[in-house]
Amino acid sequence: MAATASDPDRKREEEEERPPPPQPDDRRARYISDYMLPLAYPARVVVAAGFGGPDDDDDDDEGKGGRRAPRTSSEFVNARLIEAGLPLGGVVDVGNTSSSSSSSSSSSLASHSASIGRFVRDMEGTGCYDAVRVRLGMPSSATTTTSSSSSSSSSTSSPSSRRYDVTVKLREKRWYRLHVGGGINADDLSSIVGGGVGNGVDVPKLQFEASASLLNLTGYADVSSASYSVDQTGSPSFVLAHDRPLASCRPSRNGRRRGVANVVVKDDDDYGTSSSSSSTTTPITSTTRTSLGLHATFRDDDHERTRSSRERVRAVGARLANHNVGSDGACRPSTSPPEAMAGPYLFAEWNASIRDVLPRRFPAAAAGSSCRLDCSREVALEAGTSIKHSLSAGAYMNGCRVDRRHDPTSGYDAHVVGELAGPPGDVGYWKIRGGLSCHLPVRSLLRSTAPRAKDDDGKDDIANDCAVRCHDGDSSSAPTSVTGAALHSSFNCGVIRPLTFGGSLGDSNGAAAPSSLPLLSDRFYVGGPGQLRGFLPAGIGPRSSGGGSCVPGGDALGGDLFYTSTLAVSAPFPSYLSALRGNGARLFGFANAGTCVSASPLVGTGCSPVWNRILLSSRLAVGGGVSVGSPMGRFEATYAVPLRYGPRDARRSVQFGLGLTF
């Protein structure tokens, strides 16, 4: 059959698409990357006075000049190395030691480099070290001698039996740390984003803070801290916390295997804060990363702008979490909000607290007496002391599957938290809340929906495929503002229901007694930037018929059930606004809906079925704004137009918000 005229062109195109042969530099890099490097166990741990100095040139000088021994436990360091994926003494892929191919790949120099990088980030994230360095040395003489003496048929050990020394050099921080400064209350940041547990603040509060910490006293990167803070409303907080790895609480067995868990996930940089994929795996739970925290808290919560009261809380508790690293990579105490931690974050917590509700009072000059209450009847009935005893557990992805945690354009995020309160406390209930958000770049939609060009034989012509050229950044096929756009959706919900625990918290009929019902601070509140734009914090939901003079619409009483849902589209600023575009600022438009209702006729008004109340009370608002992600969180400025609202809802069109998620 005669060749067609298009055959030479097709052959020329195939030759152009064929990858070029590897260059000598590429071959050398590939050889070095794939070089097998078995490692000896255990790794040596030494103190480095300063990296790069004359005292730091030789790994064998830790015994010279009277250099002190490190405070850090060698067993702890070796366990962390193994959990990071470094195969000390032949230990290969944590959780997968059956495959010979994985055994070979885990002993390559490239695999060692990735594992060492994870180890260094983990250790520096504890807050106990200024710097960490790992050095792979020459083959261990002890290992070579042992191998040679055990082989009767060979005068020298085989190369495969040689193991290279691992030396970890630590520049440890001082055993104490003092801090005096100011900042934004992290609890406020977590309260205004999709959790439905807001304390009703309009904007995060500024606070003065002072703290003192003791670092690494036991050698397991433990941190003991005492901190005091006071915000702009005069609400003080005093926290005592002690956090240490779970490994330090276990009896010593075999340090080589100590604390290594078999549960693994795909590893991402900085505990999943980056979405870049990796071919290696590291444990999501392990006893050297798992943090056990004990804490005691004394604080005043200001709710005067939402429900005309303050709450004084004295609490003790314990939290078990898979790590204690914050979203900024620094070590955080166990009292930190889960939303402020790096993801993925798993925790279980026990708390016992004494709560005093202090209703707002009129100023003596205005009312003639300082004893007159400036609050609703419902708030006044909760005045006094109550005891809460609870167990809670939750899981937060915290941005581990999005491209940018604080202003994502692709990926998904989710969280779920459950809480059970009961005896020996005064209140009994179960409570669960959760949320899911999805982010989809428009570019991927264009690539998946655009028709593919066909050649003469009816096959896909990749060279003329518009979608592929869009994906490769060809601005001639689609505007940059279109390919940089993204679609966003989120949904959050929660429910709380009272429990009587067999009548121990109920009345004579077995029903929940009014005194054992969840307090106002236990219920859900909806509204504000990042949650339900167009409404003030705690701006919708059950409200009192009268009361607080400084609360618009009356005191918010909270709901037993809530939901919020958002649909949005965002795009980068045009190229001629390079300053905004270069800083990651984006324009976005949104439509959000939500509600917060009472499932009990004892709270709020009306006794209609819950589902009817959900449908009839749903609020809706649309608008647009500007957002920008920063290391501190996500800042947004929005203008919203409420389309469906109630006569007593607290609304606001122009809002500024700072939060942790979209």
C-alpha angles and dihedrals in degrees: 000000000000117000115251124238091251095060096087091048091049092050091048090051091050091052091050092050092048110103115247118253115268115270123230091256091053091049091050092050091048092049092050092046093051095042110128113237115177112198132219126235132259110034116224117241119207137165118250116206092198133344115244095019128122091260091057102058100091129050091209097062098085090099095049128090094015095286110183123243117254119261090221117095114248089215090057092050093049092049090051091050091053092046089051087059101260107142101222113185092000097309105147136189106347108245094013115067099139100080118084091201091056089048091056095045092047091058095054122110091242091055091048091052092052092047093048090051091055091047093051092050091048094051096044089047091064089072093230099100135059091202141350128205131183123201127192109210139189120300113294110259092211092055093047092049093049092048092048095049092048093054113076095179099054131055093207132038118258117252091243091060095054116102126198123228120248118210122187116200116198128194097200123203122234116282091250136045130194126195134182121174146092141265147137122309106252090206089063091051091055094044097062098052123083098297100101093219099099122154089222100253116154094214132006111276126244115230143185113230139185126183143173123201138188113213132208097340094153096040095249099097091263120167128203116188143176119195137178126193138170124192132213092273092057095253109147129207130191121187132184115191139171120189127180137159115268089235091073090061096054125087113259114259122145110348090201092066099023115131096357110141126199095219107103137177135183107284122237129183117277098007093312100314089129124057096213109127124237133195093220129081132218132182119272088201128032135146095245092053097033107097126213111199130188118192145172121200134194113181146145118227116206114217098154093116094055109025107007098247147091126222125212112205128192110181143165125194151148130229129197111198137167090242141348101224119126127221089263091057094252127120113266129196122247090256092068117113112260089234090063094057129091116262145291091038125176123180146166120198141187121201137179118184143171112217127195117192112208113191118215116262132206115254111262093237093055101041102030089237133054091215097073113105120231097201142082125278091251092057092045091054090060094053112124139045129320134172122226125194116181148162121207138176134180149164126221126185088196096195099312091134101042130083095235120017099209099037108018127186100177138025134037139271134197144172138183130188131183129191134187121193125186148116136026080036127079096240130059127195146123120231134185132176136167146159144203130201129185129194123193125183114227089225091069090051091052091050094049098043103037113103114247120237117244130217127217092281094052093253127130112278101212094184092061097037107126094200093055092049089051090052091050091055101260101161091193092072099048137004116262091234089060098045090046093052122105138195120226134193132173138177128189129177142163143179135197126192131181123248129202098193094221095320097307089116098028139084128256091283094054094251122127110277115232090241091056096050117110112279123239090262090057095056131084127267125193133197142067138082115330092017113049109354117206093043132079120248107285085006097140135042135057114350136181120255091239142342134098112069093206096049116087112231095006133289116324110238098189129233138257093220133029142167135184127188131185134189116188144162123206136186136180120257117269117274093251088066091062096158093060094037092050092054092054097253115159138191117228141178123203148181117202133181134182149138142203118207140170118247091197128065088220089076124056125345133304132038101222118138115284096243091052090051091051093053097041095045099046113126126209133197136169131195147116142248151155125273135185130181121227136172088259095053144281117316120198137174114198143178114205135182113207108221098181122029143139127253092248099042117123104236134184127176101194114053139165120203140180117195145145103247140029 
